Amino acid sequence: MKNYYRVMQGRGGAYASTAHAGGYIGANFEIPQNLNADLGDDWRAFNKKFVPIFMARHPGKTKIGAGLACGALWTIAKGIAKGDLVISPDGTGTYFVGEVSGDYFYVDGEPFPHRRPVRWLSQTIQRADMSEALRNSTGSIGTVSTITKYAAEIEQLIGVTVAPVSLPADPTVDDPVAFAMEKHLEDFLVKNWAQTDLGKDYDIFAEDGELVGQQYPTDTGPMDVLAIKKDKSELLVVELKRGRASDVVVGQVLRYMGFVKEELAEPAQAVRGVVIALEDDIRIRRALAMTPMIDFYRYQMTFKLLKGAP
């Protein structure tokens, strides 16, 4: 299946036009070496080798920031497959659109030496023409974001008709019936984090003033939110579920917590988890009773109709 990515070329898309003119997408991350010998299918193995190299060149960075950077580098160099579609903002509201056409290559001495060839299309996408959901996804923090679930909209915007991408049902949700606005639950939580009970003790993880803790990638999928206790003693994995959460989500959060403990946490940092859903049931309560390091929160939604003045 063809996948779709937003690739940021420099801060604010500063190098997008250069990459477009040169027929490539690229990355830097100040790792000045050819990666061909290290581009296996396991990005975790790639990170294990290059996170220490990245941190040695960026002594002020955390393991979390280093993991995100190296993961993005692997995605551009290897994870994006030939035939996948990429869109790249130029900083003015225009997105270049192209198809990745070849394998990784290295150009020594260039600002973006780690490259993939791209066949750029004549069509572009205007940010103003995107749906709110696609604008939010393409405007997310980070070098690379996956936007495959918006494939039908993207293809429509460039004048191609395709069947909508069918995504698998989420097995961690028993009852997904909810208002359509619930798809904004994660963005709403992030924007209003400081007003929540969690926000009293934790901050969403940030690096260099930018939030990087939303949709943080792991080897079993992205975490919804990665937060850190204000005294830096603990990392928190937050998983949001629309509707009633299944007990399967407990295993999912434990996997994320294991990744954080093994790959991101400092030796003295503890790791906890939180599940946020509309409802729970006896199965998840039983599972959580044996996992005291995971808390459960229910969210409430308020919907009002206010009659206008006669």
C-alpha atoms as one frame of an Amber mdcrd trajectory, in Angstrom:
protein
   0.000   0.000   0.000   1.261   3.470  -0.857   1.914   5.651   2.168   1.825
   9.438   2.462   4.177  11.689   4.433   4.682  15.340   5.248   8.422  16.080
   5.115   9.707  19.371   6.489  12.806  20.630   4.674  14.460  22.884   7.228
  12.822  25.055   9.843   9.692  26.566   8.358  10.361  24.827   5.036  13.367
  27.056   4.300  15.006  24.441   2.020  11.822  23.191   0.347  12.330  25.134
  -2.864  15.967  24.000  -3.087  14.983  20.360  -2.630  12.171  20.764  -5.153
  14.549  22.227  -7.738  17.082  19.469  -7.081  14.565  16.617  -7.259  15.006
  15.199  -3.767  13.984  15.247  -0.126  16.787  15.452   2.393  17.835  15.561
   6.027  20.867  16.557   8.045  20.818  16.084  11.842  24.597  16.680  11.764
  25.518  13.048  11.169  28.182  13.527   8.460  28.572  10.006   7.104  27.121
   7.756   4.452  24.382   5.621   6.005  24.081   2.930   3.348  25.778   0.252
   5.436  23.414   0.886   8.366  20.011   1.122   6.699  18.406  -2.125   7.776
  14.679  -2.660   8.153  14.799  -2.222  11.949  14.850   1.464  12.867  15.421
   0.487  16.490  18.813  -0.988  15.584  19.590   2.168  13.617  18.732   4.327
  16.628  20.800   2.158  18.945  23.883   2.980  16.885  23.211   6.601  15.985
  21.561   8.049  19.114  24.932   8.089  20.946  26.574   9.664  17.894  23.858
  12.321  17.717  24.088  13.050  21.449  27.878  13.363  21.276  27.446  16.089
  18.647  24.537  17.686  20.557  25.468  17.458  24.253  22.459  19.526  25.289
  19.945  17.084  23.789  18.047  14.417  25.708  17.721  10.758  24.715  14.114
  11.522  23.805  15.069  14.301  21.401  17.919  12.215  20.002  15.606   9.266
  19.430  13.140  11.454  17.572  15.871  12.928  15.361  17.441   9.575  14.497
  14.032   8.031  13.889  13.196  10.806  11.434  16.544  10.319   9.698  15.899
   6.565   9.293  12.380   7.269   7.994  13.644   9.589   5.269  16.599   7.373
   4.359  14.847   3.996   4.528  11.334   3.975   5.975   9.693   5.889   3.143
   9.373   3.401   0.287   9.772   3.980  -3.421   6.383   5.009  -4.740   5.267
   6.687  -1.522   3.974  10.230  -1.817   5.503  13.142   0.067   4.295  16.694
   0.500   6.681  19.445   1.563   5.651  22.947   2.710   7.614  25.915   1.422
   6.675  28.206   4.316   4.238  30.343   2.319   1.192  28.058   2.447   2.128
  26.014  -0.629   2.998  22.311  -0.442   5.106  20.637  -3.110   3.905  17.132
  -3.947   6.098  14.306  -5.203   6.659  10.576  -5.451   9.797   9.038  -3.978
  11.526   7.427  -6.948  14.716   5.839  -5.644  16.933   4.715  -2.783  18.995
   6.685  -0.308  22.143   8.477  -1.433  24.653  10.697   0.350  26.041  14.032
  -0.867  28.970  15.084   1.281  29.307  18.755   2.173  25.711  19.761   1.400
  23.313  21.258   3.987  20.991  18.254   3.518  23.387  15.398   2.670  21.046
  12.448   3.363  18.752  12.292   0.358  16.087  10.389  -1.562  15.254  11.162
  -5.203  11.745  12.506  -5.742   9.722  12.964  -8.913   7.988  16.223  -8.083
   4.572  16.750  -9.666   3.451  19.906 -11.394   0.511  20.119  -8.991   0.857
  21.773  -5.595  -1.492  21.895  -2.615  -2.537  25.091  -0.888  -2.855  24.927
   2.872  -6.044  26.998   2.670  -7.667  24.205   0.621  -6.961  21.478   3.199
  -9.471  20.233   5.737  -8.822  21.302   9.322  -7.722  17.769  10.217  -5.177
  17.625   7.392  -3.884  21.105   8.240  -3.331  19.977  11.821  -1.486  16.838
  10.735   0.714  18.584   8.190   1.454  21.332  10.682   2.652  18.956  13.396
   6.066  19.320  14.966   8.913  17.242  13.578  10.708  16.548  10.339   8.396
  13.741   9.189   4.752  12.969   9.907   2.639  10.151   8.507  -0.549  11.369
   6.822  -1.671   8.202   5.043  -5.169   8.369   6.521  -5.710  11.548   4.470
  -4.770   9.828   1.199  -8.161  10.340  -0.445  -8.198  14.059   0.371  -4.607
  14.558  -0.797  -5.234  12.778  -4.096  -8.393  14.809  -4.602  -6.459  18.027
  -3.993  -3.999  17.113  -6.748  -6.757  15.988  -9.090  -6.466  12.217  -8.770
  -9.428  10.002  -7.896  -8.636   7.055  -5.641 -10.549   4.782  -3.328 -10.410
   5.932   0.293  -7.685   4.298   2.363  -9.178   1.659   4.621  -7.553   1.702
   8.024  -7.875  -1.284  10.375 -10.315  -1.002  13.254  -8.769  -0.178  16.608
  -8.981  -3.379  18.712  -8.455  -1.369  21.897 -11.846   0.334  21.556 -15.053
  -1.649  22.189 -17.566   1.094  21.538 -16.349   3.809  19.158 -19.756   5.546
  18.973 -19.189   9.194  19.887 -19.599  12.720  18.521 -17.586  13.486  15.384
 -15.729  16.162  17.336 -14.016  13.427  19.374 -11.447  12.985  16.612 -10.028
  16.252  17.947  -9.640  14.793  21.455  -5.853  14.511  21.278  -5.332  18.024
  19.914  -7.763  19.389  22.482  -5.936  17.640  25.319  -2.560  18.933  24.150
  -3.802  22.506  23.763  -5.495  22.452  27.163  -2.958  20.306  28.976  -2.162
  22.906  31.629  -5.816  23.004  32.732  -6.052  19.223  33.314  -5.222  17.237
  36.449  -2.244  15.723  34.621  -0.952  19.182  33.761  -0.514  19.978  37.457
   2.343  17.481  37.776   3.506  16.790  34.204   4.498  18.704  31.084   4.215
  17.344  27.562   7.787  16.644  26.556   9.431  19.533  24.714  12.857  20.035
  23.161  14.256  23.447  22.227  10.884  25.004  22.984   8.954  22.707  20.628
   6.535  19.996  21.737   7.877  16.626  20.610   5.835  14.481  22.973   2.724
  14.273  20.769   2.624  11.133  18.589   6.128  10.144  19.660   7.222   7.123
  17.541   8.022   3.739  19.068   8.762   0.351  17.541   5.125  -0.702  18.121
   3.464   2.488  16.886   3.260   6.123  18.006   2.366   7.093  21.565  -0.416
   9.652  21.756   1.396  11.746  24.355   4.732  11.454  26.133   4.980  13.690
  29.203   7.586  14.310  31.898   7.080  15.085  35.563   7.931  18.645  36.470
  10.794  17.478  38.704  12.098  15.272  35.824  11.813  12.126  37.977   9.223
  10.336  35.851   8.091   9.882  32.247   4.401   9.401  31.502   2.829   7.534
  28.568  -0.692   8.778  27.772  -3.011   6.778  25.517  -6.348   8.245  24.429
  -9.308   6.146  23.309 -12.540   7.398  21.829 -15.496   5.542  23.269 -15.146
   2.673  25.768 -11.632   1.312  26.198 -10.971  -2.423  25.968  -8.612  -4.271
  28.299  -6.363  -4.736  25.238  -5.238  -1.137  25.705  -3.464  -2.132  28.931
  -1.069  -4.331  26.960  -0.601  -1.555  24.411   0.360   0.963  27.105   2.684
  -1.557  28.750   4.502  -2.011  25.429   4.934   1.753  25.104   6.120   1.952
  28.709   8.648  -0.798  28.063   9.994   1.115  25.077  10.268   4.316  27.118
  12.012   2.503  29.974  14.522   0.739  27.714  15.155   3.408  25.100  14.366
   6.854  26.521  14.375   7.008  30.313  17.412   8.060  32.256  18.617   5.474
  34.827  16.840   7.148  37.748  13.587   7.978  35.925  10.424   5.998  36.614
   7.818   5.308  33.921   4.040   5.409  34.384   1.061   5.136  32.068  -2.382
   6.691  31.734  -5.407   5.570  29.715  -8.018   8.219  28.927 -11.368   7.072
  27.526 -15.055   7.883  27.585 -15.942   4.747  29.566 -14.387   1.710  31.190
 -15.845  -1.722  31.968 -15.222  -4.682  34.257 -12.533  -6.155  31.981 -10.305
  -3.115  31.938 -10.890  -2.525  35.654  -9.690  -6.082  36.363  -6.625  -5.585
  34.165  -5.772  -2.244  35.748  -6.125  -3.736  39.234  -2.955  -5.752  38.489
  -1.073  -2.876  36.856  -0.828  -0.148  39.511   1.620   1.800  37.338  -1.221
   2.613  34.898  -4.029   5.022  35.843  -7.397   5.428  34.159  -9.186   8.712
  33.480 -12.600   9.264  31.941 -13.268  12.352  29.878 -16.575  14.172  29.617
 -17.940  16.126  26.708 -20.420  18.953  26.995 -22.647  19.907  24.094 -25.006
  22.886  24.279 -27.463  24.486  21.913 -28.031  28.170  22.611 -31.028  29.718
  20.982 -30.289  33.031  19.320 -32.081  36.206  20.130 -35.574  36.322  18.567
